[in-house]
Amino acid sequence: MIEQKYQTFWKRFCAGVVDGLVFLPLSLPANWIWSHHQDVPNLLLAIFHILTSITYYAYNIYFLGKYGQTLGKMALKIKVLDVSEKQHITYIQALKRDIVPLAITVLLLPYELFQIIAGKFYMLIPGTMPDKASMILSFTIMGWFFLEGVTMMFSSKRRAIHDLIAGSVVVRT
């Protein structure tokens, strides 16, 4: 039997939805910019792509390092603590929690930036699907999150891989 304070799967899921809603005011203009990109120089689109690619990670790392919670986690009353459960995590631990998807994103950025500057990026060509590299990124990150869920389900404290990497645990507050 899992101790009550560690039963956070659905709260984590809903916190992710809330955090997604936090980014809605940013994603709507971003979608508009990509759909009206003809008037924007490709170099500016490349810079914009860098910023939008790392914004969520910056948000996560900042809030977890500062408060031990994102806005979604605050709303759902869960907190990320150091494995000692005596203090919230540090900025380094927050970075470690996101290191795998962040690394995948950063590794793919040079390729995507080249595609944008060359005018071949899939978001620049209406009606096209993402190219193989972008699809590989998407499937790799989806696979990572699947593994995260599986490890969480089989851990006595519901620690996902990123919790093991960072030395953290998520608890109800």
C-alpha positions in Angstrom: 0.0 0.0 0.0 1.3 3.4 -1.0 1.4 6.0 1.8 -1.2 8.7 1.2 1.2 11.6 0.9 2.9 9.9 -2.1 -0.3 9.2 -4.0 0.3 12.1 -6.5 -0.1 10.5 -10.0 -3.4 12.2 -10.9 -2.5 15.4 -9.1 0.7 15.6 -11.1 -1.2 15.0 -14.3 -3.7 17.7 -13.5 -0.9 20.1 -12.4 0.6 19.5 -15.9 -2.7 20.5 -17.4 -2.9 23.7 -15.2 0.7 24.5 -16.2 -0.3 24.1 -19.8 -3.1 26.6 -19.3 -0.6 29.0 -17.8 1.2 28.9 -21.2 -2.0 29.4 -23.2 -1.5 33.2 -23.4 1.9 32.5 -24.9 1.0 29.7 -27.2 -1.9 31.5 -28.9 0.4 34.4 -30.1 3.1 31.9 -31.0 0.6 30.0 -33.2 -0.4 33.3 -34.8 3.2 34.2 -35.5 4.0 30.9 -37.2 0.8 31.1 -39.3 1.7 34.7 -40.4 5.4 34.1 -40.7 5.7 35.6 -44.2 6.2 39.1 -42.8 8.9 37.9 -40.3 12.5 37.4 -41.2 13.7 33.8 -40.8 16.4 34.9 -38.4 13.8 36.4 -36.1 11.7 33.2 -36.4 14.8 31.2 -35.4 15.4 33.3 -32.3 11.6 33.1 -31.5 11.9 29.3 -31.9 14.8 29.1 -29.4 12.8 31.1 -26.9 9.6 29.1 -27.2 11.5 25.8 -27.1 13.1 26.5 -23.8 10.5 28.7 -22.0 8.6 25.7 -20.4 11.9 24.3 -19.0 12.9 27.7 -17.7 9.5 28.1 -16.0 9.7 24.6 -14.5 13.3 25.0 -13.2 12.6 28.5 -11.9 9.5 27.7 -10.0 10.7 24.3 -8.7 14.0 25.8 -7.6 12.4 28.9 -5.9 9.2 27.4 -4.4 9.4 23.6 -4.9 6.2 24.0 -7.0 5.0 25.2 -10.3 1.7 27.1 -10.4 0.0 23.9 -11.4 1.5 22.0 -8.4 0.5 24.9 -6.1 -3.1 24.7 -7.4 -3.2 20.9 -6.9 -1.4 21.1 -3.5 1.6 19.0 -4.3 5.2 19.9 -3.7 8.6 18.6 -4.9 10.9 18.0 -2.0 14.5 16.9 -1.7 14.6 13.1 -1.0 15.2 13.9 2.7 11.7 15.5 2.6 12.9 18.3 4.8 13.3 21.1 2.1 12.2 21.8 -1.4 14.6 21.1 -4.1 17.5 23.3 -5.3 17.8 24.9 -8.7 20.4 22.2 -9.6 17.9 19.4 -8.7 15.2 21.2 -10.6 17.5 21.3 -13.7 18.2 17.6 -13.2 14.5 16.8 -13.2 14.2 18.3 -16.7 17.6 17.3 -18.0 16.6 14.5 -20.4 13.8 16.3 -22.4 15.7 19.6 -22.2 18.8 17.9 -23.6 16.8 16.3 -26.4 15.3 19.7 -27.3 18.7 21.5 -27.2 20.4 18.8 -29.3 17.8 19.1 -32.0 17.8 23.0 -31.9 20.7 23.5 -34.3 19.0 21.3 -36.9 15.7 23.1 -36.5 17.4 26.5 -36.6 19.1 25.5 -39.9 15.7 24.4 -41.3 14.1 27.7 -40.2 16.8 29.9 -41.7 16.8 27.8 -44.9 13.0 28.2 -45.1 12.5 24.5 -44.9 11.0 24.1 -41.4 7.7 22.3 -41.5 5.9 25.2 -39.7 6.9 27.5 -42.5 5.2 25.4 -45.2 1.4 25.2 -44.7 0.0 21.7 -44.9 3.2 19.8 -44.4 4.0 17.3 -41.7 7.0 17.6 -39.4 10.2 16.1 -40.9 11.8 12.9 -39.6 14.1 14.6 -37.1 11.2 16.5 -35.6 9.1 13.3 -35.4 12.0 11.5 -33.8 12.2 14.2 -31.2 8.4 14.0 -30.5 8.5 10.2 -30.2 11.6 10.2 -28.0 10.0 12.7 -25.6 6.7 10.7 -25.6 8.7 7.5 -24.9 10.5 9.3 -22.1 7.2 10.4 -20.5 5.9 6.9 -20.8 8.9 5.5 -19.0 8.4 8.2 -16.4 4.9 7.0 -15.7 5.9 3.4 -15.6 8.7 4.0 -13.1 6.3 6.2 -11.0 3.7 3.4 -10.8 6.3 0.8 -9.5 8.0 3.0 -7.0 7.0 2.9 -3.3 7.2 6.7 -3.1 5.9 7.2 -6.6 9.3 8.6 -7.7 9.6 8.9 -11.5 13.0 8.6 -13.3 13.5 12.4 -13.1 13.0 12.2 -9.3 15.6 9.4 -9.1 18.0 11.5 -11.2 17.4 14.7 -9.1 17.1 13.1 -5.7 13.5 14.4 -5.3 10.1 13.2 -4.3 6.6 14.7 -4.9 4.3 14.8 -1.9 0.8 16.1 -1.1 0.9 19.3 0.9 
